[in-house]
Amino acid sequence: MKIKMSTLITGFVFLFAVFLAGCGEQEKPTQASKAPEKAAEQQEASTAEKRLKAGFIYVGPVGDYGWSHAHDLGKRHVESLYPWLETVIVESVAEADALRIMDRLVQQQKCDVIFTTSFGYMDNTVKAAEKYPDTKFMHCSGFKRTANLGTYFGDLYQMYYLNGMMAGALTQSNKLGYVAAFPIPELIRHINAYALGAKAVNPDATVDVKWIYAWYGPDKAKEAAEALIAEGCDALAFTEDTPAVVEVGQAHCKKGKQIYTFSHYSPMQAYGEDSVVSGQRMDWGGMYAEILKDVHEGTWDPSRDIWWLAKEKAAILGGSPDHAINPKFIAPLKQAMINTEQYGDISAYDLVMKRYEQMKQGVDVFDPFMGPVSDNKGESKIKEGERASKEDLLSMMYYVDNVKGEIPNSN
């Protein structure tokens, strides 16, 4: 009996020892398994640290279907592109109130980068950049840059030139109109491009301008459009952030009077199928994608002014996403023949499309502001064979020779 008990005890001790050894061995892979978990946690933390919050300040409502709407489409594009990006917007911000809004975006919203999307925000953006040196700022259409303040712009002057060509070819009165927001270089540049385009196909075409002193002012825009039509203008371009001018043109078309219009910034052809010939559209998505990627990766350079045109696919011809020119007006544009030095006799439609393709290749291939260009007082502004520099375009404050009137004081 003692022998059996001893044997049992010995066996029990052996099994217990094996059990303890087995437990000890199992602890090792448990410790090892924590290594990749820890690495994953560190990677997740690193990713979290790289998250970026961007604030956007709009001068008009997002639903304006013009300037602010186009910027918001660009914002939505980058939201869908970058999972590390968070955005916040403030719309309908008066230019005088911009600094207070920037304070809020920095202090309350904790934005890493702020986009101020109106020329009139420039000085307040400079003040905010000085006040918040650890926050990055990007001002649209301005020219003041600092260590934490950059500038960017997508310009449409090339598209206005093409719109002017179509207006000059289609007009029956040789009187074109332009409804304009504020007398700043950007708008003067666009008015002049529109006028030069018209002159390229119709030397008798002139442009009248009505200033409304509002980026978003549909009632003022309608009133100005009606006044231009009453004065004999039958083709209208504009810089105002609603389809108001297009709607005026469409209303006249419905009553039997053809008024040609050219939509601005967003596709507005749906508001004037019988009136909108073409227009200018801006794609901010690519530009915002590049800027935010640079900020996120630490390669952002605020000293570089970002200036995108047709070549960069920022400026796009058309009043609709589906057509550069409304199909309704292709036939009359093909019937309008233009005599040119470069191509001989060519239809207005073919000439517009050729110029558009050249613009996509770059300003060295074709640019609207190639001399000779004179102002409406007879003074030479761009000599023959010379092209206006970017600095010339950004400071342009004269009317070319087929624009009537004088530029009002912008102060």
C-alpha positions, 0 to 999 in steps of 0.5 A, a space after each residue: 500500500 505504501 508503494 502504491 501511494 508513493 507511486 501515486 504521489 510521485 506521478 502527481 508531482 510529475 504531472 503538476 511540474 509539467 503543468 507549471 512548465 506548460 503554463 510558463 511556456 504559454 506566457 512567452 507568446 502572450 508577451 510576444 503578442 503584445 509587441 505588434 499590438 503596441 506597434 499598431 497602437 503607436 501607428 494609430 496614435 501617429 496617424 491621429 497626430 497627423 489629422 488636420 482641421 481646415 476652416 473655410 470662410 465664404 463671403 456668400 452663402 454656400 447656395 449662391 451658385 457662384 463663387 462660394 458654391 464653387 469653393 464649397 464644391 472644392 472643399 467637399 472634394 478634399 473631404 472625400 479624398 483625405 480621411 485625415 481631414 476635418 473641415 468647418 465652414 462659415 458662410 456669408 461673412 462680411 469682409 469687415 467681420 472676417 477677423 472675428 470669425 478667424 479668432 473663432 476658428 482658431 480659438 474655439 474650432 482649433 483649426 490648423 489651417 484657415 482659407 479666406 476666400 475673398 479679396 476683401 479679407 486680405 488685410 484681416 487675414 494678415 492681422 490674423 496670421 500675425 496674431 496666430 503664428 502657429 496657424 497656417 492661413 491661405 488667402 484667395 486672390 490676394 498678394 500679401 504673404 508672410 511666414 504663415 500666410 500664403 496666397 492662391 487663385 484660379 483665374 478665369 480671364 482666359 474663359 472670359 476672352 472665349 466668352 467675349 469671342 462668342 458674344 462678339 460673333 452673335 451680337 446683333 447690336 454690337 453692344 455687349 454688357 457686363 454686370 460687375 461687383 467691385 472695381 478691383 484688378 481681378 474684375 477689370 482683368 475679366 472685363 478687358 479679356 471679355 472685350 478683347 475676345 469680342 474685338 478679336 472677332 468683331 472690331 465694332 463690338 463695345 462693352 458697357 459696364 454696370 457696377 453693383 458693389 456686391 458679390 452677392 446681390 441678385 436684386 442689384 444684378 437684375 436691375 443692372 442687367 435690365 438697364 444694360 438691355 434697355 441701353 441696347 446690349 444683347 449679350 451679357 457677362 457678369 461677376 455676381 454670385 447668383 444666376 440673376 443675370 442669366 434669369 433676366 436673359 432667359 425671361 427676355 428670350 421667353 418674350 421673344 427677344 434674344 439676349 445672350 448670357 454667359 454664366 459665372 463660376 458655376 454651371 448656370 445653363 439650367 437657369 437659361 437654356 435659351 440664353 446661356 451660350 457658355 460661361 466660365 467654371 472653376 474647379 477648386 478641388 485640385 488646388 485645395 487637394 495640393 495645398 492641404 496635402 503639402 500642409 499635412 506632409 510638412 512641405 507647404 511653402 507660403 512664399 509660393 503664390 499658387 496661380 492656376 489657369 486652364 493648363 492646370 484644369 482649374 479654369 473650364 469653359 462652359 455653362 454646363 458640365 456637359 458642354 463647353 458651348 450650349 448645343 443651341 448656339 453651335 450652329 449660329 457660331 459655325 455660321 459666323 465666319 471670321 477672317 484671321 491672319 493665322 487661319 484665314 477664314 474660320 468659323 467663330 465656333 472653330 476659332 473659339 475651340 482652337 483658342 481653348 485648346 491652345 490655352 490648355 497648353 499654356 500662356 506661352 502658346 496663346 494668351 488674351 493679353 498679347 500686345 498691342 493693347 491700348 486703353 480707352 484713352 489711347 495709351 499703349 499698355 502692352 507693346 506689340 509682340 509682348 505678353 502681359 506679365 502676371 504682375 501686370 494682370 494682378 495690378 490691371 486698373 485700366 479699360 482696354 479701348 473698346 470698353 466704354 466709360 471710366 473705372 470708378 474709385 474703388 475706395 
